[in-house]
Each structure stands twice: as structure tokens, then as C-alpha cells.
């Protein structure tokens, strides 16, 4: 999965010096993720399980690992650039859902976080059918709010 940045990770107070940046980072694929872990043969399931445990044998493990490493690469770039707060977005982020997961501005969300927070994940898990239903309802609500 590709990651676009600015990531939600900071233990600095909201009153710290603010620096905004945008990074676009290519996604990390499963083979490269395994390479980073010192595994040269992505087909060596025994070695993968020895490094990551039995959960590594699940079909979703390697894509999730690759996705996480992509996000971490964005966070590292943001920190190296001096950003105090960053927002990491997937390439398929849907901004018409923003009112559901970010009901206020990013700075006010950061200000409302507990002291010494490190990360905040904004996500939604739903079946494809439920997702379409929610998205349609949110679009209708947004159109109604914009109209009046």
C-alpha cells in the first residue's frame, strides 16, 4: 500500500513549534519487507515463521507487514524533517468520510490528545455492503448540510 504523509505520531505538545510537510512514499511490497527482516527467500515459509512466529503464515500477514513498514518510512521521513505531527494516509483514503473520523481540525484533534501520545489510528472496518450503505448515507448528509 502506498502511503502519503503527513502520520499521526507525536509526543510533543501542541504548543511546540509547528512544521508542516507532505511526503509521498511508494508502498513497500512483501518481498522487500522480508528483505528488511533479513529473509532473502520469500518462499521460505519456515524461515519466515522462525522470524515472525506462526502468525506469519496467515495470508494477510505479509501485506500487513509491508503496509506497516510503508507507514513507518513516512514517519521516519517526517521526524527527520522536523515535523511535530504528521498524518499518514493510504492512497485510497476517502475524504468524504472525514466528518466521521475527524470531526474537527487536525490541530484541535492533536490538542485534545492525552499528554505523551504517540499515535492515533483513524480507521473504519465494515463489510463491503455496510461500507457502501454508510458511504451513501454520509454523502447524502454532506450534500444536505452543504445545501442548507
JOQUIFEN-V515563 format. One record per residue. PHI is phi in degrees with one decimal (* if undefined). PSI is psi in radians with two decimals (NA if undefined). Layout:
phi/psi
PHI/PSI
PHI/PSI
This chain:
phi/psi
*/2.42
-81.7/2.66
-126.9/2.28
-108.8/2.61
-117.9/-3.12
-167.8/1.84
-95.2/2.69
-90.5/1.44
-149.1/2.09
-166.7/2.39
-114.4/0.28
-90.3/2.59
-71.4/2.72
-62.0/-0.35
-83.3/-0.04
-65.1/2.88
-58.6/2.30
-100.3/2.37
-137.7/2.15
-99.4/2.51
-153.2/2.72
-126.7/2.26
-124.3/2.49
-119.3/2.14
-124.0/2.29
-65.6/2.57
-63.5/2.73
-97.6/2.20
-88.0/2.92
-60.2/-0.71
-62.1/-0.77
-67.6/-0.66
-59.6/-0.75
-66.7/-0.68
-58.2/-0.75
-61.2/-0.50
-86.8/0.04
87.2/0.26
-103.0/2.01
-88.8/-0.41
-111.8/1.80
-63.9/-0.20
-91.1/-0.06
-85.9/1.43
-63.0/-0.53
-65.6/-0.79
-67.5/-0.69
-61.4/-0.78
-66.0/-0.60
-66.3/-0.61
-81.4/-0.78
-106.8/-0.13
88.2/3.14
-63.3/-0.49
-61.5/-0.37
-67.3/-0.27
-83.9/-0.19
-70.5/2.49
-57.7/-0.59
-85.2/-0.10
-63.8/-0.94
-64.2/-0.76
-61.1/-0.66
-66.9/-0.70
-62.3/-0.80
-62.1/-0.75
-61.9/-0.79
-61.1/-0.75
-65.0/-0.61
-62.5/-0.76
-63.1/-0.76
-63.4/-0.59
-65.4/-0.61
-67.7/-0.77
-60.3/-0.76
-61.5/-0.73
-61.9/-0.78
-63.1/-0.78
-64.4/-0.73
-63.9/-0.51
-85.1/-0.08
90.0/0.20
-66.3/2.42
-90.8/-0.42
-144.3/2.51
-141.0/2.64
-120.6/2.04
-96.3/2.21
-121.4/2.51
-73.2/2.81
-66.4/-0.32
-107.1/0.40
-59.0/2.41
-110.2/1.90
-78.2/-0.26
-72.8/-0.16
-92.2/-0.08
-47.6/-0.76
-59.8/-0.40
-81.1/-0.60
-110.8/-0.14
-144.1/1.35
-73.3/0.01
-143.3/-3.10
-70.5/2.75
-58.6/-0.78
-60.1/-0.66
-71.9/-0.57
-64.8/-0.78
-60.6/-0.75
-64.1/-0.47
-85.6/-0.12
-71.7/2.65
-63.3/2.76
-59.2/2.54
62.8/0.53
-71.7/2.65
-114.2/-0.69
-153.6/2.67
-138.2/2.20
-108.1/2.14
-101.1/2.03
-152.6/2.93
-142.6/2.22
-115.2/2.22
-158.8/2.76
-67.5/2.83
-58.5/-0.73
-65.5/-0.83
-64.0/-0.65
-60.1/-0.84
-62.3/-0.73
-62.0/-0.83
-64.1/-0.75
-63.4/-0.75
-62.0/-0.75
-64.0/-0.72
-66.3/-0.69
-64.5/-0.74
-63.0/-0.74
-65.3/-0.70
-65.8/-0.72
-65.2/-0.71
-65.2/-0.72
-66.1/-0.69
-68.8/-0.56
-78.4/-0.36
-163.9/NA
